[in-house]
Amino acid sequence: MTFSLHPRIAADTVSVGRFPSVAVLLHRDARYPWVILVPEVEGIREIHDLSHELRHALLDHSCGVAEAMQRHFGADKMNVAALGNMVPQLHLHHVARFEGDAAWPGAIWGAHPPLDYASGELEARRGELRGAFAPLPGFG
Amino acid sequence: MTFSLHPRIAADTVSVGRFPSVAVLLHRDARYPWVILVPEVEGIREIHDLSHELRHALLDHSCGVAEAMQRHFGADKMNVAALGNMVPQLHLHHVARFEGDAAWPGAIWGAHPPLDYASGELEARRGELRGAFAPLPGFG
């Protein structure tokens, strides 16, 4: 089956790049540095539905992304989560959290409506992230 | 360093068993079947702080636990998350979600105060889970 990004994910994000078989997306919510990884396999809802090989590759990419985000933004904590109650396509959230951010210390989901990036700032953040992820194996 | 479970996690859970180097815990909140995996390594906050070997072992155990929970409870969705904004010790949530459950389709964290299991039901669920996890490699 051909893979296509779920329309809700496509609407909520912009592309930052990709690893082999994994899309790297930036959420448009400016409240938090928020990156989403989506394995490009059609019809997958759960991490355990992935092949052994791809789930381990996803973990390696996830750890690389989380570590790079934490270092780049000086985050106090990374939140990494596969929820998917609303959007059935498997997607893995990576959110850089800071003491005193809008939802701290709670979870971000449902805490606040998304906040748009100011003009030019979404593109700037996208560029920052491309730089932060550039050393990661397979990122392009 | 000797590992000890964070007191908040110890207070909120009961032991279901363990994998090598990973504790398997049942959350005392009866609203959701909710299992927490804790790598028994002192001073770790993030998945990416684990060694390559242990993070991959954690993923294998996580997938086994999530798949067994989904099958056993007939869950509509598994939520798998490493948050840790309040409790610094790395712990990985596995929550079986059902359309129409107390927080559906939102995230469970912060949605409701915990609900105690009725007398005997916590022990019953613990036994159920031990049975569901018994076939998983390394579980005991």
Interface residues (C-beta under 8 A of the other chain):
Chain A: R45 E46 I47 H48 R55 H56 L59 S62 C63 G64 A66 E67 Q70 K77 M78 N79 V80 A81 A82 L83 G84 N85 M86 R97 W104 P105 G106 A107 W109 G110 A111
Chain B: R45 E46 I47 H48 R55 H56 L59 S62 C63 G64 A66 E67 Q70 K77 M78 N79 V80 A81 A82 L83 G84 N85 M86 R97 W104 P105 G106 A107 W109 G110 A111
